[in-house]
Amino acid sequence: MIDRTTEFMDRIEAHLATLPDDQSRLDFLKTQSESWQEHYRRWVASEGESEPSADPKNPPTAFDFALTVGALGARLARLQKRLEVAS
């Protein structure tokens, strides 16, 4: 079974491939990272009630948020590094 973060990042990668250039990819990843950090803040403030779950028996956990925010940050860092090397 594939975990939530891997599944989400597969969708992110598919979307990145559709964007016209690296600046668009950079902007998209920054927005996603900021958005997920905000989701996590709301989740913490609401004690886990702010995020809907497709499976009520398996709601998102702090670990899910940490993995997702970390994966987005790592992907963003790889793109930034590649852009620095290219310039």
C-alpha positions as semicolon CSV with decimal commas, in nm:
position;residue;x (nm);y (nm);z (nm)
1;M;0,000;0,000;0,000
2;I;0,130;0,344;-0,094
3;D;0,143;0,607;0,179
4;R;-0,038;0,940;0,158
5;T;0,274;1,148;0,108
6;T;0,406;0,935;-0,179
7;E;0,067;0,943;-0,346
8;F;0,046;1,322;-0,304
9;M;0,401;1,379;-0,429
10;D;0,332;1,164;-0,735
11;R;0,046;1,403;-0,818
12;I;0,274;1,702;-0,753
13;E;0,539;1,562;-0,989
14;A;0,278;1,501;-1,257
15;H;0,159;1,859;-1,225
16;L;0,512;2,003;-1,228
17;A;0,569;1,831;-1,562
18;T;0,280;2,031;-1,710
19;L;0,416;2,371;-1,608
20;P;0,591;2,575;-1,878
21;D;0,916;2,661;-1,701
22;D;1,123;2,631;-1,384
23;Q;1,002;2,963;-1,243
24;S;0,644;2,836;-1,262
25;R;0,751;2,513;-1,092
26;L;0,933;2,709;-0,822
27;D;0,632;2,932;-0,758
28;F;0,399;2,631;-0,746
29;L;0,618;2,442;-0,498
30;K;0,654;2,748;-0,274
31;T;0,277;2,793;-0,270
32;Q;0,220;2,426;-0,193
33;S;0,476;2,432;0,089
34;E;0,322;2,742;0,247
35;S;-0,027;2,596;0,207
36;W;0,062;2,269;0,376
37;Q;0,228;2,451;0,663
38;E;-0,093;2,648;0,708
39;H;-0,299;2,327;0,692
40;Y;-0,082;2,186;0,970
41;R;-0,122;2,500;1,185
42;R;-0,501;2,476;1,150
43;W;-0,491;2,103;1,220
44;V;-0,295;2,159;1,542
45;A;-0,518;2,449;1,653
46;S;-0,832;2,242;1,594
47;E;-0,685;1,932;1,759
48;G;-0,708;1,738;1,435
49;E;-1,059;1,840;1,335
50;S;-0,976;2,081;1,051
51;E;-0,878;1,831;0,782
52;P;-1,134;1,601;0,623
53;S;-1,037;1,241;0,566
54;A;-1,146;1,011;0,286
55;D;-1,140;0,736;0,549
56;P;-1,278;0,842;0,888
57;K;-1,106;0,540;1,042
58;N;-0,770;0,667;0,917
59;P;-0,759;1,047;0,966
60;P;-0,444;1,247;0,894
61;T;-0,181;1,253;1,167
62;A;0,099;1,492;1,257
63;F;0,331;1,242;1,091
64;D;0,140;1,278;0,761
65;F;0,183;1,655;0,774
66;A;0,551;1,631;0,867
67;L;0,621;1,393;0,580
68;T;0,431;1,606;0,329
69;V;0,587;1,936;0,436
70;G;0,930;1,769;0,439
71;A;0,882;1,614;0,095
72;L;0,769;1,946;-0,052
73;G;1,066;2,122;0,108
74;A;1,308;1,863;-0,030
75;R;1,159;1,893;-0,379
76;L;1,174;2,271;-0,361
77;A;1,539;2,256;-0,246
78;R;1,633;2,026;-0,536
79;L;1,478;2,265;-0,786
80;Q;1,644;2,568;-0,625
81;K;1,982;2,395;-0,632
82;R;1,940;2,300;-0,996
83;L;1,850;2,661;-1,082
84;E;2,156;2,791;-0,893
85;V;2,385;2,551;-1,081
86;A;2,231;2,650;-1,414
87;S;2,283;3,022;-1,359
